[in-house]
Amino acid sequence: MSSPANPALEDFQNKLGYQFKNNDLLSRALTHSSYGDGRNTARDNERLEFLGDRVLGLLAAQFLFNADQRFNEGDMAPRLNALVRKEACARAARRAGIGEFLLLSKSEAKSGGRDKEKILGDACEAVLGALYVDGGLEAAKAFFVTFWGDELSEEGKSIHDPKSQVQEWAQGQGHALPIYTLLERSGPDHAPEFLIEIKAGGLITQGKARNKQAAEREAARKLLEMRKKT
């Protein structure tokens, strides 16, 4: 059963583009544990945050699974971690304007709680959880696609960028960042060719192209192919 209409909640729902059937869910999602000096923990957002964290994991995994059929588990894992980490949740919360609507204790609000990364990230997951309970996975997915938009765009770019893929793989395996070295520049000035060497994760290979950036991408692409064979 919903609480009486709250103008602030109405404003937030208009921003989300979704009207809750149960406003209590949204109110709880926006209630930090400090509110009321922490005396009424049954009404804070921690349970919804727990659920929203799992919903976010599913939505991020689904996005990556559908993004490129060539991805294996090793390709998807570091990207999944990037999409679900607290910093990404906090950025999504800022895009959604969640901080403005949070219910915090006076002391937490005075200390800048409306822009604290953990509080924002937790609240963002709680809103996802509330959307899932109220409107199912599609309601949560619409929020994810809208407010993780920049994160998804960056992941979409990196999906087809072999240099990004090599870097993510190397970091995910605890290796140093890839090293690109210009070995040779050949050909006339109007049509030069560049030979670039890449070293990453104990693997070494080379790529050649008409400019340095393309040669680096070619070297990275070859290293990815080499990695799949080892």
N, C-alpha and C positions, 0 to 999 in steps of 0.2 A: 504494500500500500504506500502511495507516494505522500510526501509531506506537502503542505501548501506551497504554492508557487513562490520561488525565491528569485527576485530580479537578477541577482548576480549569476545564479545558475542558468537562468534563461539566456542571459548574455553569452555565457560560455557555450551553451548548447547551440546557439545561433552561429557562433564561431566554428564549432565542430561540424555544423551541418547535420546534426543528429539530435532528435528529441527523445529523451529517455522516457520510457513507460513508467519506470520507478525512479523518481528523483532522489530517493534515499541512497541509491547506489552511487550516484554521481557525488552527492554530498559527502558520503563516506570516503570515496576515492580522493577527495580534496582535503581530507582532515588529517593533519599531521599528528603524530603521537604526543606532541607537546601541548596541543590544544586542550584547554581546560586544565592546564598544569599537569597533564598526563594522568588524570584521575579516572578517565573513562576510556580505557584502552579498547574496550569492546566496540567503540565507535570510530576508531582510527582506521587508516588505510592499509595496515600491514597485511591483512588477509587477502585483500584485493591485489596488493602488490605481488604477493606470492603467486597468485593465479595469473596475473598479467605477465609476470616473468616467463611463465611456461607458454602462454599464448604468443608472446613476442618471439620466443624461440621457434615455435612452429611456423609462424608467418615468415620469419627470416629464412628458415630452412626451405620453406616452400618457394620463396622468391629465388633463392640460389639454385634449387633443384630444377626450376623451370628456365633459368637464365641461359644455360648452356649445357647441352646434352653431353658435351665432352668432359665436363667436370667429374672428377672422382672425389672420394671423401676427403683426401688430402688437399684438394683444391678448395673445397667448400668450407672446411673447418676454420681457417683463419678469417675468411670473409664473414662467416657466421659470428665469430667472436667480435669482429669490428662492429657489426650491426646491433648486437645486444649489449655491448658494454655500457656502463653507467654514463660515460661521457656522451655517447650517441643518444641515450635516452634523455639526458638533460638538454641536449641541443633540440631534440624533438619537442620537449616540454616548452622551451623558449619560443619555438615557432608557433606552438599552439597557445601561448600566453597563459600557461597554467599557473605560473607564479602569482599572477594578479588575483587569482581566485582561491588560493590556498587558505585554509584555516589553520593558523599557527598561534602559539602562545604569544603574549605581548613581548616577552623577552626574546623569543626566537625571531619574531618579526623585526625587532629593533637591531638584532645582530646580523641582519641581512639574509635571513632564512629563505626569503622568496627567490633568491638567486643562487642559493647553495646547490652545488652540483648533485650531491647525494639526495637532498630533499626533492629537487626537481625530478631527478631520474626515478626515484621511488614513486613519486606521485604520477609520473607518466605511465609507469607500468600498472599502477592501480587504476588509472583511467582506462587503460586497455582491458584490464580484468573486468571492470564495471561494464564496459561496452560489450564484452563477450557474454556476460551473464544476462544483460538486458536485451541484446539484439543478435546474439550469436556470432559466429566467426566472421561473417560478412561485415558486420558493423565494426568489429575490431580491425579487420583488414582495411577498410576504408580509411580509418584513422592512421594506420601504419603507412599506407601508401601516400597519404597526404602529408603527414608531418615527419616522416623519415625520407621525404622526397630527395633532399640533397644527398643523403647518405646512399640511397639507392642509385641515384644518378652516378655518383662516384664509383660505386661497385660495378654498375653497368659499363662504365668506361674501362675499368681495369680488367673486366672479363675478357675483352678483346685486345688488351695491351700486354704483350708478352713480357715487357720489362717489369710491369707491375706484378705480373704473376710470378716471375722469378724472385722479385724482392719479397713478396708475401710468403712464398715457399721457404726462402732462406731464413727469414725471421721466424717463421713457424717452427723450423727445425733447430733454432738456436744458433744458426750460422751468422757470420759477419755479412754485411751488406755486399751485394755484387760489385765487382770492380771491372770497369770498362777501360781498355787501353787501346789507343790508336797505334796500330802496328805499321801501317803503310798508307800513303796517299799516292795514287798513280793516275796516269792518263793526263790528257791536256787540260788546260785551265777551264775550257768551256764544257768539259765533260769528265770531271774527276771521278775517281772511285776510291772509296775508303774501306780499309780492312780493319775491323775492330775485334779485339779479343775480350771475352768475358770470363771471369773466374767467380764461381759461386758454389758453396757447399762441396768443395773438393772436386768440382767438375770444371773443365776448361774447353772452350770451343771458340769459333770465329764466325764472323758474318761480314759480307761485303755488299756495298750498295753505293748509290750515287751521292749520298750525303751521310753525315755522321749519325744523325738520328735514326735513319733507316737502317744503317749498318748495325747499330746497337740493337734495334728491334730484331733484325735477322739473327744476330748472335744469340739474343735471348730466346728466340723461337727454337733455334737449334739446341740450345741447352735444355729447354723443356722437353724436346723430343729425346735427347740423350738421357734425361732423368727417368723418363718412362721406361727406358730399356734396361736400367740398372736395377 
